Amino acid sequence: MVKVILLNLLRSKYSVESENVKAGTVDFALVQLFARHPGMQRQDFEAAVLFVNGVRLDRVNRFQTELHDGDEVVFTHFVGGG
């Protein structure tokens, strides 16, 4: 299983801290999340910063990244305030 963690704005908006999903691609992980939480909106995840096992993935083809059992995926937004 792959652990998907939502932080900051995503956690607040969807009231989901983490979910375990089957291995595959990041896109497949999202498909599983969206099936469990129909109110989730893909554009929120497309705008998010994505880390896999602590490594930040760039925007190009990041949703095609292969995930393996034991991997950890984090979706977050960098927020600031003052």
Secondary structure, 3 states (H helix, E strand, C coil): CEEEEECHHHHHHHCCCEEEECCEEHHHHHHHHHHHCCCCCHHHHHCCEEEECCEEECCCCHHHCEECCCCEEEEECCCCCC
